[in-house]
Amino acid sequence: MVFLRSLGTGLVAGAILGSLQTVPAAASPNPASHEAARSSARKPPASADPYLWLEDVTGKRALAWVEKRNAETKRELAKSDSFRELNTRIREILDSDARIPYIAKLGDSYYNFWKDPDHPRGLWRRTSLAQYRTLRPGWETVLDLDSLSKVDRVAWVWEGAIPLPPEYQRCLVQISRGGSDAHVVREFDLTTKSFVPGGFSLPEAKSQVAWRSLDTLYVGTDFGPGSLTQSGYNRIVKTWKRGMPLESATSVFEGKPTDVDVNAVHSFTPGYERDLVTRDVAFYNTEAFVQRGEQWVKLDKPSSADAGFFREWLLLSLRDPWKLESRTWPAGALLAIPLDSFLAGRRDFDMLFEPAPRRSLSAYAPTQAAILLTTLDNIRTRILALHREGGRWATETLPGVPEFGSSGVQPVDPLRSDDYFLNTTNFLMPSSLSLGTVGHDVPDLLKHAPSFFDTTGLEVTQHEAVSKDGTKIPYFQVSRRGMPQDGTAPTLMTGYGGFEIPFLPFYSGSVGLAWLSRGGTFVTANIRGGGEFGPEWHQAAVKAERHHTYEDFIAVAEDLIRRKVTGPAHLGAIGGSNGGLLVGNMLTMRPDLWGAIVCQAPLLDMRRYHKLLAGASWEAEYGNPDDPKEWQFMRAWSPYQNLQRGVKYPPVLFTTSTRDDRVHPGHARKMAARMLAMGDRVLFYENVEGGHPGSATNEQQAFMLALAFDFLWRHLK
């Protein structure tokens, strides 16, 4: 089944706490290139910023500065016995054979991508379901990325594969140099386990590709001058036929330079095949087109509503209330109507999900005959299955979802079955993977991850803080049962608060080992800007209202201090990407609240963020600093501009990646340089690869995690 957009991005795996929240790379996963970064550094504005040279990603002077800072941080943190022990133990968790090998079904086989000490770049492999159920499945290697890296002399990082249904004999493998979002595309034969000679192939670029048939692709890439948007994404989509040079591809649809991007896909649902184009005018404003004959027919929907399809049904998820003649549909609702009826002018929708003040829709995904809804009720997951029965929508609650925790559901083979994978977890419960079928009893447990730390005596509690404007802000606390309420517990806070992404409970062996097992308290804050309570919770902290995000996080910190869980000397914060902007503002807004801060892959210079890499695509979230009215409110929460000499800032560690081509490493570089010049306590580490997640191998991820946790524990214990 094909969607124009996903509803709810969810947690993105990465380097922060083993579960990294990231700024989305717009509607497609392809940011602008490093060349754009170098170009912007060559033509800086005539401003007084003395650190613009650090935006030159691979410039000799900038890399010399990075090398010096990395050496300082290694001397400070990485030489001690405690660091080496922590690094080793985290690496053991990341490399453990007992981890769940998550799978995806393609045809009759189940595929998994796996990294371990013998395969640091990773193996793409497959097995049968019968084998997968065993304690030690027999795996067949499909593609060895370490071997490919040696042959190509390139440090390849796996970015995924796009299979061709329904036979699943071909796929488009996507790999990147060092983990950047810009990647190469190569056609791969799953029957011969080899790249197709003379097959579809694209050089490193910001490409978005989709199968239309065995011999035709939809492709959006850098076709040359004028083919990209100002955000660095596809402005043009073309059809590309096998055997033809890319220059001969036929244009299908063109957007405007000011758009975010344009993409096309083909739905392979039997009996309901269709072609779709999305034009993302802005991050939360999308036009959708469906092909009828030779024409692309625009769907008459609110631009802020996302569109998807289930068999003959058009699905619309609303970000804003939609007033029609008959009624007003609420923001956060999921509506359904037969596509042909909608195109004929009818608007008699069925409401598949109705939101409530603390109840929201996190995601939806069709199976062959049902739609699976992942809902949040006060940040607790409930999964529903909807199907047509007697001309009406029947609803059932899927079994096997824990009361306290988070769960994710994924259709196994939506073209052919109603089977689904169910993944469940919480802060103290390792993840489990089950296989279920809509309409049947409790799903069958396939795999259960081991416990990587001792949870004896630990408990999870949920609390509420009151923000500056009176809004109640929920947060989860993981701590020792009956611990003294004397304000001395080393406490680590994290959050996200952006892009309508909910921050849900998760299990992290690294957090458990490096923090909870040592007696620390761990807190996740469900601040505005996220998607915990639907689009209104997000919109309450967009652009001019963004200050609420930071006030909410401060309110949680103050509530922890009021409850005597911890005190400022023992309270730390960690966050990455948009979460890096969050903790960067904690540094500048309330330096008195924190004993230490770790700021990872951050946005920090909001005066120039829109000129760097994919930044322009996020103006709908943050604002346009070139507009004096918008810069007036942005200025208040741009950490780089708000640093002040003479202020006592807490110790801070900045981390980033040279190969991060989504959030420019210049943000972290410039912030660290300015603070060092002011005499502040700053450490900086930049991984040479890893892209936006920050690491490309388990070894790199363990090192980055050990740096963060060792730094925090030294300052907060």
SEGUGU-474046 format. One record per residue: z, y, x of N, C-alpha, C, O in turn. Coordinates in steps of 0.05 Angstrom, whole numbers, plus 5000, padded with zeros to 4 digits. Example, Ala and Ser with C-alpha at 12.3 -4.5 7.8 and 13.67 -1.06 7.14 Angstrom:
// SEGUGU-474046
515648865264515649105246515649345264516949345285;514249555257514349795273515750015258516150235268;
//
This chain:
// SEGUGU-474046
500049765017500050005000500050255018501350255039;498650455009498350695025499850925012499750964987;501151085028502451325018501351565033500351545055;501351795019500452035032502552145052501852265072;505052095045507252165063509551965057509651855035;511251935076513651775071515751955058515852195064;517251845039519352005026521951945039523251735034;522752115057525252065072524651925098523851695098;524852075120524151965146526251765156525551575169;528751805149530851625158531551665187530551855200;533151485198533951505226531651415243530251215237;531251555265529151485284530551375309532151505321;529751125317531050995340530451155365528251255369;532451175382532051315407534451315424536051125423;534751515441536751505462539451615454541451555468;539751775433542251905427543951715411543251645388;546151625422548051445409546751185402547851035386;544351125412542950885404541650915377540450725367;541851155366540551205340539851505338541451655326;537651575348536951855352535651985328533751875317;536752215320535352375300533452555314534152685334;531052565305529052735318527652925298527452865274;526753145309525053315293522453165287521253065306;521653145262519152995257516753135270516753375274;514852975278512453075290510353145269508153045269;511253305249509553375226508853135210510152925212;506753145194506052925177504852695192504752465182;503852745216502952525233504552525259505852725265;504552305274506252295298504952405323505552305345;503252605321501752695344502152985350501153155335;503653055371504153325378501953445396500053315403;502353695403500453815421500853705449502953575455;499053755467499053625493500453795513501254025508;500953675537502153815559500354045568501354245578;497754015565495954235573496554485557496354705567;497354455531498154685515500654815527500855055527;502454645537504854765549504254915574505255135578;502454805591501754945615500255205609500555405622;498555195588497055425580498955655571498555885578;500955575555502755785545504355905568505156135567;504955735589506455835611504756025628505756205641;502155975629500356145645499956425633499356615647;500356435606499856695593502256785577502256805553;504456835591506956915578506757195567505257355578;508357255547508457535538509857705558511257615576;509357965555510558155574513458195565514158415555;515157995569517958015561519758015585518757985608;522358035581524258045603525357775609527257755625;524357555597525357295602524757205631522357165637;526757185648526157115676525656815681525156735703;525856655660525656365664523156245650523056005646;521256405644518756305631517356105649515955925639;517656125675516355945694517255655690515855475698;519655615678520555345673519155215649519454975645;517455365635515855245614513355105625511954965611;512755155651510555025664511354735670512654685691;510754555652511954285652511754145679513754035688;509354145691508954005716508454185739507454105760;509254435736508954625758510754555782512954455777;509854605806511454525830514154665830516154535836;514254915824516755065825518654955803521054915809;517654905779519354795758520354515764522654455760;518654345775519454075781521454065805523153895806;521154255823523054275845525854345834527854245843;525854525815528354605801529554365787531954315789;527854215773528853975758529953775778532153665773;528653725800529553525820532253605831534053435835;532653865836535253965846537453925825539653835832;536853985800538953955779539553655775541953585772;537553485776538053205772539853095794541652935789;539353185819540953095841543853185838545753035843;544253425829546953525824548353365803550753295806;546953295781548253145760548852855769550952755762;547152735784547752475795550152475813551852295811;550352675830552752695847555252735831557352625838;555052885810557352955793558252715776560652665773;556352575765557052375744556452085752557851905745;554252045767553251765770554251625795553351395800;556051735810556951605834559651465830560551315848;560951505808563651395805563551105796561551015785;565750955801565850675792565850665762564650475751;567150855748567150845719564450875707563750745687;562751055719560051085709558450835714557050735695;558650725738557050485744557750255725556050105716;560350225719561250015701560150065673559249875660;560450315664559450375637556450335635555450225615;554950425655552050395655551350105654549450025639;552649935669552049645669552649525642551049365633;554849595630555549475605553749565582553149405564;552949815582551049905562548349765565547049685546;547549735590545049595596545149315586543149205575;547449175589547748905579547448895549546248705538;548349095535548049105505545149135498544048995481;543749325512540949375506539149145512537149095499;539948985533538348755541539148495528537848285533;541248495512542348245502540348085486538848185470;540347825492538647635477539547605448538147505431;542047695443543147665416542347885397543047875374;540948085407539948295390538148175369536947965373;537948315346536048215325533248285334532648525338;531448095336528648155341527248215314526248035301;527148465307525948545281523048485280521648505301;522148405257519448285255517748435233518848555215;515148405236513248495216511248275211510348155230;510648225186508748005180505848105180505248295165;504247975195501348035196499947765192500047595210;498647725169497447465163499647255160501447295144;499347035175501346825173503446835195505246665196;503347035212505147055235507047285232506547475217;509247275247511347485246511547595275512147455294;511047855277510747995303513248155309514648255292;513848165336516148305345515448435372513948315388;516548675377516248795404518948785417520948865406;519048685442521548615455521648715484519748675499;523948835491524448905519526848755530528748705515;526748675555528948545568528648585598526748715606;530548495614530448545643527848445656526848565675;526748225646524248125657521748275647519548255658;522148415625519848555612520748835604520948895580;521249005624522349275617520449445600521349615585;517749405603515849555587515549425560514949555540;515949155559515949025533513748815529511648825541;514348635511512548425502511948455472513848495457;509448455465508748425437508348125432506648005446;509748005414509747715411509847645382510347805365;509447385376509447295348510547005347510646865366;511246935322512346675317511846615287510846775272;512646375279512646295251515346355238517346395252;515346365212517946415198519846185203522246225207;518845935203520545705209521845735236524245685239;520245815256521345845283523346085284525446065297;522646295270524446535270527146465259529146585268;527346285241529946215229531746065249534146045244;530545955270532145795289533745985307533246225309;535645865322537346015340535746135363536246365371;533945985373532246075395529346025388528145815395;528046215374525246175366523346145389523846255411;521345995385519145985404517146205399516046235377;516746375419515046615416512446575432512446465453;510346675420507746675433507146965441507047145424;506747015467506147285476503347365467501347215471;503147595455500547705447499547915467497247925474;501348085476500648295495503048355513505248415503;502748335539504848385559504348665570502448705585;506048855562505649135570506249175599505049355612;508049015611508549035640506148955656505349085675;504848735648502448645661500148855658498748915677;499848955634497749155629498349405646496449525657;500849485649501549715665500749675694499749865708;501149435704500449375732497449385736496449495755;495949265717493049255719491949545717490149615733;492949705698491849975694493050175713492150405716;495250095727496750285744497750525728497650755738;498650465704499750675686502350565674502450335666;504450725674506950645662506750665631507650865619;505550465619505050475590507650445574509450295582;507750575552509950555532508750485505506750615497;509850295492508850195466509250405445511450515442;507150465430507350655408506650525381506650655360;506050265381505450125356502650025354500950075371;502149885332499449775327498749815297500549785280;496249875291495349915264493649675257491349655267;494649495240493049245233490949295212491249485196;488949125211486849135191487348925170486948685176;488248995146488548795124485848735112483948885116;485548505097487748325092487848085111489747925110;485848055129485747825147487647865170488647665181;488148115179489948175201489048025227490647915241;486448045232485347925257484848145278484648085302;484748395269484348615288486548825284487748845262;487048975305488949195302488149415322486549365341;489249645319488849865338491449915352493450015341;491549835378493949855394494150145404492250255414;496550255402497050525411499150515433501350415430;498450625457500250625480500050905493498051035491;502250985505502351255517503251235546504651055554;502551435561503451465588506251585588506651815581;508251415596510951525598512351585573514451715574;511251515550512651555525511951805510513251875490;509951945519509152195504507952115477507051895473;507952305459506752255433503752245434502552095419;502552385453499652355457499252075469500651995487;497251925458496951645465494051575466492251725457;493451335477490851225477490751015455492750905447;488350965444487950765423485850565433483750645443;486550305430484650095438484649875417486749785407;482249795410481949575390482749305403481949245425;484249145388485448895398484848675378485048705354;484148435389483548205373485948025374486747915394;487247985350489647825348489147525350490947365354;486647445347485947155349485547085379486446865387;484347255395483847195423486047315441486147265465;487747485429489947625443488747785467489747775489;486747935461485448095481484148345469483548355445;483748545485482348785476479448725471478248555485;478348845451475548785442473648925461473649175463;471948775475469948895493468049085476466848995457;467849325485466149515471467249605444465749725428;469749535438470949605412471749895410471250055429;472949965388473950235384475950315406477750155412;475650545418477450635439477450935440475351065439;479851045442480151335444481851405469483751265474;481051615484482651695507485251825497485651875473;486951885516489552015510489152275494487752455504;490252285471489952515454491952495431493552305429;491852695414493652705391492252575367491952695346;491452325370489652195351491252085327493451995329;489852095304490851965280488451795270486351895263;488851525270486651345262487551165240489951105237;485651075224486150885202483650725197481450825199;484050465191481750295184480650375157482150415138;477950375155476650395129475250125123475050045100;474449995144473349725142473249615170474149755189;472349375174472249255201470549425219471149445243;468549555209466649695226466749995223465050135234;468750095209468950385205471850475207473650345195;472350695220475050815222474951105210472851235211;477251185200477751465197479051555223480951425232;478151775234479351865259479652175259477752315252;481952255267482452535273483552555301485452425308;482252715317483052735345482053005356481153175341;482253035382481153275395478153235399477353105418;476553345381473653325382472453545399470053565403;474153715410473253945426474354205415475954205397;473454425426474454685418474254725388472154675376;476454825376476454885347477154645329477254685305;477554405341478054175324480954125318481653945302;482754275330485554245325486754485311485654705312;488954435297490354665284492054815305492254725328;493155035297494855185315497355025324498555085344;498054825308500254655315499454425334501254285344;496954405340495954205358495353935345495253735359;494953935319494353695304491453685295489953875299;490753465282487953435272487353645251488753675231;485153795255484153975235481753845220481153915198;480553645233478153525223478453215222479553105241;477653095201477652805199474752715196473152835181;474052495211471252395210471352095205473351965210;469051985197468651695196467051625221465051755228;468051415234466851325260466051035257467750865252;463450985260462450715257462250565283461750685304;462650305282462550145306459850165320457750175308;460150185347457650205363456550475367454750525383;457550665351456550945353458451105371460851065371;457351295387459051465403460751645384459951715362;463151715394464951885378463552145370464152255348;461752245387460452495380458652475355457952675343;458052225348456352185324457952135299456752095277;460552145301462252105277461652315256460952545263;461752235231461052415208463552545197465552415191;463452805195465652965184466152895155464352885139;468752845148469552785121470953025108470453085085;472753145123474353365112475253545134475853455156;475253805129476254005148478354175136478054275114;480554215151482554405143482254675157480154725169;484254835155484155095168485855095193487654935196;485255275212486855285237489755325232491455235248;490455465210493355515205494755285191497155285188;493255065183494554835172496154685193495954745217;497854505183499254325202497254105211496854075235;496053955193494153755200492653655175493253725153;490653485180489053355160488753065167488252995191;489152875148488852595154487552445130487652545108;486352225136485052055116485951765120486351675142;486151625097486951335098485351195076484351315057;485350925078484050755058486150565048487550435064;486450535022488250345010486850075006484650064995;488049855016486749595015487949424992487449184991;489549544974490749394952488549264935486849414924;488449004933486348864918486148974889488048974874;483749054882483249154855483749454852483049574832;485049574872485749854871485049994897486450174906;482949904910482050034935481250324930479950384910;482150494947481450784944481750924971483150824989;480451154973480551314998482051574992481651694970;483751655010485451885006485352075030485051985053;485552335024485752535045488152705039488652775016;489652775060491852965057491353205075490553175098;491753435064491553675080494353805079495253905058;495753805102498453915103498154215110497854285133;498354375089498054665092500454775108500154955124;502754665102505254725116506954475116506154275103;509154475129510654225132511454105105511453865102;512154275086512954175060510954235038511654225014;508554305045506554375025503954225032502654275052;503254045014501053855019499053854996499853844973;496453865003494353814983493453524987493153435009;492953394964492053114965489453084950489053204929;487652914961485052874950484452574948485152424967;483352494926482552214923479452214919478352384906;478152014931475252004930474351884904475251674896;472552024891471251924866468251954871467152174870;466851724875464051734882463751864909464951774929;462152074911461752224936463552464938463352614957;465252504917466852754916469752694923470752474918;471052894935473952884940475253054918474953294918;476752924900477953064877480853134884482452954891;481453384882484153484889486053414866485453454843;488453304874490453234854491853494846492853644862;491953544820493253784809496253744807497353694786;497553764830500453724832501653964846500254124858;504353994844505654204860505154154890505253924899;504754364905504154324933506554204948506154074969;508954244938511354144952511853854944513653734956;510453744925510853464917509253274934506953334941;510453054942509052844957507852644938509052584917;505452544945504052364928503852084941503352064965;504151874925503751604934502451444912501951544890;501851194918500451024898501650744897502450634917;501650644872502550364868500550244847500650314823;498850074857496749954840495250184826494050354839;495250184799493750394785495350654781494450844769;497850654791499650874786499651084808499651024832;499651334800500251564818503251614817504351634796;504451644841507251704843507651974856506352044876;509252144843509852414853512852444858514352414839;513652504882516452564888516652864891515252994907;518452984875518653274873520753394892522953294894;519953604905521953754921522954004906525154104912;521454084886522154314870521954244840520454054834;523354374823522954324794520054384786518854564797;519054224768516254254759516254304729516854124713;515554544721515554624693512854584681510854704689;512754404661510254354646510854434617513054514610;508754424600509154514573511254344558512754454542;511254084564513053914549515953914559517753904543;516353944585519053944596518954034625516754074637;521254064637521554134665522653884680524853794673;521153784699522053554714523753654738522953844751;525953524743527853634764526953574792525553374797;527853744810527453694839528853434847531153394838;527553274863528653014871527852784853528552554859;526352834832525452624814523052484826521552594842;522652224818520252074824518852014798519951894780;516352114795514852094771512551894775511451864797;511751764753509451574754507651624730508551684708;505051594734503051614713500551464723499951484747;499051334706496551214715494751434726494351644715;493551374750491951574763489651674746489051914745;488251484732485951564715486851754693485451944686;489251704682490351874661490952154672490352354659;492052164696492752414708490152584713490152824708;488152444724485652584730484252684704482752874704;484852544682483652624656485252844643484552944621;487452934655488953164645491653094632493053274624;492352834629494852764617497152824636496852804660;499552884625501852944641504352814629506652914632;504052584615506252444603507452244623506952004621;508952354642510052194664512252014654513652064634;512651794669515151644668516851734692515751754714;519451784687521151854709522451604720524251494707;521551514744522651274755525351314768526951134771;525851564777528451624788529251904779527752094782;531751924769532852184760535152254778537152104779;535052474793537152544811539652644797539552714773;541852644811544352764802545552924825544552904848;547653074820548653254842549253114868548853224889;550252864867550852714892549352454893550152264907;547152444879545452204878542552284884541452454871;541352144904538652224912536951984919538051764923;534352034920532451824928531851864958530952074966;532451654973531951675002529151575010527951695028;528151364996525551255003524551084981526150994964;521951034980520850834962518650684975517250784993;518250434967516150264980515350044960516949894951;512750034953511849824935511549554948510849534971;512049344932511249074939508749024922507449204913;507948764920505548704904505848794875503948894863;508248744863508548794834510948964828511648984804;512249084848514649234843514749474861513349484881;516549664855517049894872519949884880521749874862;520549884906523249874915524250164921522950304936;526450234908527550504911530150484928531950334920;530350624949532850644964534150904956533151124961;536450884944537851114933540551154948541650964959;541551404948544051464960545951584938545251764924;548251464936550351554918552751634934554251464943;553151894938555151994956554951864984556951784996;552451834993551751735019552251435021552651335043;552251294999552551004999549950894986549050984965;548850694999546250594992546250404968548050234966;544350434951543750254929540750224928539250424929;539849974925536949924925536149804898537249604889;534149934886533149854860530349744862528849824879;529649554844526949454842525949514814527249444794;523649654812522449724786519749574783518149554802;519249464760516749334754516049374724517849414708;513549354718512649384690513149134675512448914684;514349164651514948934634514749024605516249184596;512848904591512448984563511749274559512649394539;510249384577509449664574511549864582511250104578;513749764594515949944603516749874631516049664641;518150054643519250004670521949864668523849974657;522149624679524649484680525949524708524449544728;528549544709529949604734532049394739533449304721;532249314764534349134773535449234800534049364815;537949184804539249254829539049024849539848804842;538049074872537848854892540548774901542248944907;541048514903543648414913543748424943541648464957;546148384954546548364983546848624997546948635022;547048854983547449114995550449174996551749174975;551649215020554549265021555249535008553649715007;557749544997558649774983558950015002558350244995;559849955027560450175045558750145070559349975088;556650285072554850265095552050365087551750515068;550050285102547350365096545550125098546049935113;543450135082541549905081538750015079538250225068;536949865091534149935090532549695081533149465087;530449745065528849535054525949575061524949805061;524549365068521749385077520149155064520848915069;518049205049516348995038515248825061514448925082;515148565057514148375078511148385079509948415100;509848345056506948335054506248455027505648305008;506148725024505848854998503248794984503048834960;501248694999498648634986498748364972497148304954;500748194980500647914971503247804959503247594946;505447944962508047824953510048044945509548284950;512247954933514448124927516848074945519148144939;516347954968518347904988519148165002517448355003;521548185012522448415026524448345048525948145045;524548505069526648485089528848685082528248915075;531348595084533648775079535248785104536248585114;535649035114537349075138539749225130539549445118;542149125136544649255128546449295152546349145172;547949515151549749575173551749785164551449905143;553849815180555650055178556850095206556149955225;558750285208559750355234561050125249560950105273;562349945234563849725246562549455241563649245250;560349445226559049185219556349175233554549335226;555948995252553348965264551148915244551648805222;548748995250546548965232545948675225546348495241;545048635200544148365192541348405179540848605166;539648205182536948205171536647965152537147745160;535948025127535647815107532847835095531448035097;532047605083529447585070529847525040531147325033;528847705023529247664994526647684979524547754991;526747624954524547654936525447794911527447724899;523947994902524648134878524947944854523147774850;527147964839527547784817529147534823529747384805;529747494848531347264856534147334863534947564863;535747134871538547174877538947304904537047424915;541347284915542047414940540047334962539447094965;539047524977537047464998538247275019540647265023;536447135032537146945052537547075079535847215089;539847035091540447155117538747025139538746775142;537247185154535647095175536947125203537046935218;537947355208539247415234541647605230541747765212;543547565247545947735247546547815276547047635292;546648065281547248155308550248105315551948115297;550848055340553648015347555148275348553948495348;557748265349559348505353559548565382560348385398;558748805390558748875418561249015427561549095450;563149055408565749165416567849065395567148985373;570349075403572548975387573249185366573949415372;572949105340573449295318576349265307577049405288;577949095320580649055310582149325310582249465330;583349385287584949625284583349875278584450095274;580649855278579050085271578450105241578449895228;578150345231577550375203575550605199575350785216;574050595177572250805170573250945145573950815125;573551205146574451365123572451595118571051685136;572251675093570551895086572252135076574052095061;571552365086573052605080571152835071568752805072;572353055063570753295056572053535069574453575069;570353705080571153965090569954175071568054125057;571154415071570154625054568854835072570154955089;566254875068564755065085565355355077566855405058;564255535092564855825089564255925061565756095051;562155815047561555905021562755734999562155774975;564555555006565955394987564755124981565854964966;562455064993561154804989562654585003563554615025;562954354989564354125000562453965018560353895009;563253915042561553785062562853515069565053505081;561553295062562753025068562352955098560453045111;564152795108563852685135565252425137567252375123;564252255155565451995160566952005186566152135206;569251875187570951865210571551565217572351415200;571051495242571651225252573851265273573451395293;576151135268578451175285580350945283580050765267;582450955300584550755300586250785275587051015268;586750565261588450575238591350655246592450535265;592450855233595150935238595551095264597751115275;593351205275593551355300595251605296595351715274;596651695317598451935314596752175306594652225317;597752325287596452575278597652805294599052975283;597052805320598253015337596153195351596853345369;593653165342591653345352590653285380589453455394;591053035390590352965417588152755419587352685442;587152645397585152435399582452535409581352725398;581452415431578752495439576752435416576552205408;575452635407573852615383571052715388570652935399;569052555380566252625384564952665357564952475341;563752895353562352965328559352965333558453035354;557852875313554952895313553952945286555252905266;551453045284550153105259547253175264546353165286;545853235242543053305245542353555228541753765240;542453535202542153775185539353895186539154135190;537353735182534653855181532553675170532953425169;530353785161527953645153528353435131526853245129;530353475115530953305092531453015101530852825086;532552975125533152715136536052655132537752815142;536852445118539652375115540852255140539452095153;543252325146544652205169546551995158548652065146;545851735161547251525148548951365167548451375192;550951215157552551045175550850855190548950745179;551550805215549950625232551850485252553950595259;551050255260552550105281551350155308548850135311;552950225327551950275354553850145374556150225377;552849935388554449815409555250005430557349985442;553450195436554050395457556350575449558050635465;556350675424558550845415561150685415563250785424;560950435405563350265404564450215432566950245436;562750145451563650075478564650325493566850325504;563050535492563550775509565550965497566651135511;566050945471567751145458570051015442572351065448;569350855422571450755404573350565419575750565414;572250395436573850195450575850325470577850215478;575250575478576950715496579150885482580751015494;579050865455581051015439579951265427581551425416;577351315429576251555418575751535388575651315377;575451765375574851785347571951895345571152065360;570451775326567651845323567151955295568151835275;565752175292565352315267562452385263561152495281;561352325239558652415232558952605208560252535188;557652835210557853035190555253055173553053065184;555553045147553253045129552753335119553253405096;551753495137551453785133548853845118547053685117;548754085106546354175092544054205111544354255135;541654165100539254155115538153865117535853825121;539953675114539153395113538353305085537953475068;537953045082537052945056539052775042538352615024;541652795049543652625036543852655006544352464992;543352904996543652944967541053064956541053214936;538852984968536253064957535153324967536353444985;532853414956531553654967533153914965532854084982;534853934945536354184943538454204965538954434975;539553984974541353984997539954075022541054215039;537453995025535754085047535054375045535354525064;534154455021533254735018535454935020534955175024;537954845017540255025019540655125048542255295053;539055005067539455085095536755125109536455075133;534755215094532055265106531755565111532555725095;530555625134529855895141532256095138534156065153;532156285120534256485118536956365111538956495115;536956125100539455995093540455805114542455665110;539155795137539855595157542655625169543755435179;543755855167546455895177548455705164550555645175;547755605139549555415126549955165142552055045142;547755075155547954835171550154855192551754675196;550255085205552155125227554955175216556955095228;555055325194557655365182558855105172561355065174;557254925162558154665153559354495176561454375173;557954495198558854335221561454455232563354305239;561654715233564154845241566354785222568654735231;565854775196567854715176568954435181571454385178;567254235187568253965192569953965217572153835217;569154105238570754115263573454235257575554135266;573554455241576054585235577754405217580254415219;576554245200578054065183579353845200581653765194;577953745220579153545238581553665253583553525257;581353915260583554045274585854095254588154055261;585154175230587254225209588753965203591153975199;587353745201588553485196589953375220591153155218;589853515242591153435267590053165278591453015291;587553115272586152885284585752955314586152775331;584953195319584353275347584853575350585753705331;584253675373584453965379582054055395580653885405;581654305398579254405412578954295440576654245449;581054245455580854135482579853845482578853755502;580053705459579353425457576953375439576253145433;575753585429573553565409570853625423570553835435;569053435420566353465432564153435411564653335389;561753515418559453495400557053385416556753455439;555453225402553053125414550853125393551353065370;548453205401546153215383543553235397543453345420;541453145385538853145397536653255379536753225355;534753385391532453505378533353725359534553915368;532953695333534153895314537153885316538454095313;538253645322541153625327541953765353544153845356;539953785372540553935396540754235390542354375402;539054335372539354605362542054645349543354855353;542954445334545554465321547754495342549354685340;547954325362550154335381549754575400551654675411;547254655404546754895420548055145406549055315419;547855145379549155365365552155335364553555545363;553255095365556155065368557055185394559255305396;555455155415556055265441556255565440558155675451;554355695427554255985427555856115405556956335408;556055975381557456095359560456065361561956255355;561355825368564255765369564955615395565855385393;564655745417565355615442568355535444569155355459;569955665428572855615428573555345414575755255418;571655235399572254985384571954735400572854525391;570654745423569654505436570654475464570954665479;571254215471572054155498569654075515569854095540;567453995503565053925518562853875497563353805474;560353915506557953885489555753745505555253805528;554353555492551953435503549653505485549653455461;547653635496545353745481542853605491541953645514;541553445474539353265483536753345469536653395445;534553355485531853415476531953645456530753615434;533153865462533754065442531554275438529954325456;531654395415530454655410532654865415534854835406;532055075430534055275437532955555437534355745429;530555595447529355855447527655885422525255825422;528855985400527456005375525656255374524156285355;525656415395523856635396521056545404519056665396;520956315419518356215429517755925420515755815428;519455805404519155525397516355475384515255265389;515355665368512855625354510455645372508255575363;510855725397508655745416508555505435506755495452;510455325432510755105450510254835436511754765417;508254695445507654425434507454425404505954595393;508854255390508554225361510154425345510354405321;511354615359513254795346512154945322513654985302;509555025322508455175300508655025274508655145252;508654755275508654595250511354605236511554515213;513354715249516054715238516854995227519155035221;514955165224515655435214516655425186518255605178;515855235170516855205143519855135143521255195123;520755015164523654945166525255185177527355245167;524255305199525855505213525055795207526755965205;522455835205521456115201519556185224519156035243;518256415221516356515240517656755255517956965244;518356715281519656935295517857175301518857385308;515257145297513457375300513557565276512657785277;514757465254515157635230517857775234519957635234;517958035237520458175242522658115222525058095229;521958075196523958015176525157735181527557695177;523457545189524457275193525957255220527957115222;525057395240526457395265529257515262531157445277;529557695243532157815239534357605232536557625242;533557405215535557205209535556975230537556855236;533156925243533056715263534656795288535756625302;534657045294536057145318538957065319540057015340;540157035295542956965294543556675303545756615311;541556505301541956225309539856125329539055895328;539156305347537456225370539256225394539756435406;540255985402542255975424541456115449543056245462;538956085457538056205483538456505483539256615503;537856635461538156925459541057005455541657245459;542856825448545556905441547556835464549956875460;546556745486548356705509549356985519547857175520;551856995526553057245535554657195560556357015562;554157365580555757355604558657425599559257605583;560457275611563257335608564657165587567057155585;563057025570564256845550564956585563563456485580;567256475556568056215567566855995550567955925529;564655885560563355665546564555395555565355365578;564655205537565554935545563554805564561154885565;564354605579562454455596560254345579560754245557;557754355589555454255573553554095591553154165614;552553885580550453725593547953745577547853665553;545753835589543153845576541453615587541353565611;540053465569538253265578535553295563535453395540;533453215577530753235565528953045580529852885597;526353055575524352885588521953045595520953205579;520953005619518453135628516153065609514353225605;516152815599514052725582514552775552513152665535;516452945546516853015517514753225510514953455517;512753135495510653325486510953385457509053465444;513353355447513953445419515753695420514953905411;518153665431519953895436519853955466520553785482;518854185473518254255500520754245518522854345510;520654115541522954105559523854375569526054405579;522054575566522854845574525254955559526755115570;525754855534528154945520530654885536532355065541;531054635543533454545558533454665586535554755595;531154675599531054785626531955075626533655155643;530855235609531455525609534355585602535655755614;535355435582538155475574540055405597541955555603;539455185611541155105633540955315656543055385667;538555405661538155595683539655855677540955965695;539455945653540856205646543856175648545256345658;544855945638547755905639548755865668550855965675;547155735685547955705713548055975727549856025743;546156145720546056415732548456585724549356765738;549656515700552056655691554556535701556756625695;554356315716556656185728558055985709560355925714;556655895689557955705670557855425680556355355699;559455255668559654975676557454815662557754735639;555354765677552954645665551954425683551754445707;551154205670549653995683547053945668546953995644;545053855682542353825670541153575682541353525706;539853415664538453185674535853145658535853155633;533653115672531053085659529852825668529152785692;529452635649528152385656525252435660524052595645;524052295679521252345685519352245663517152335661;520252045647518651945625520451905601522851975601;519351785580520951735556520151885532520851805509;518552095535517752245512520152365497522152415510;519752415471521952545456524452385454526652495455;524252115451526751955451528351975477530651915478;527052045499528452095524528451865544529151905567;527551625536527451405555525251215547524651185523;524151075567521950895562522750605565521350425555;524850555579525850285584528850265578530150465575;529850015575532649985571534350085594536550195590;533250055618534650165642535050465640537150565645;532850605632533050895630534950975607536551155610;534750835584536450895562539450855569541051025562;540050635582542850585590543850805608546050895606;542150895627542951105646543551365631545551495636;541751435612542051685597544551675580546051875577;545051445567547451425550549951435567551951555559;549951295590552251305607552851585617555151665619;550751735624551252015632552652165610554652305615;551652145585552852295563555752215558557452385556;556251955555558951865548560951905570563251975565;560051865595561951905618562652205620564952265624;560652375616561152665617563152745595565052885600;562752645570564452715548567252615552569252755547;567452365561570152245564571752385585574152425582;570452465607571852605628573152865618575352945626;571653005600572653265591574453255567575953445562;574253045551575653045525578052865524579752895505;578452685543580652485541583352625544585352495543;
//
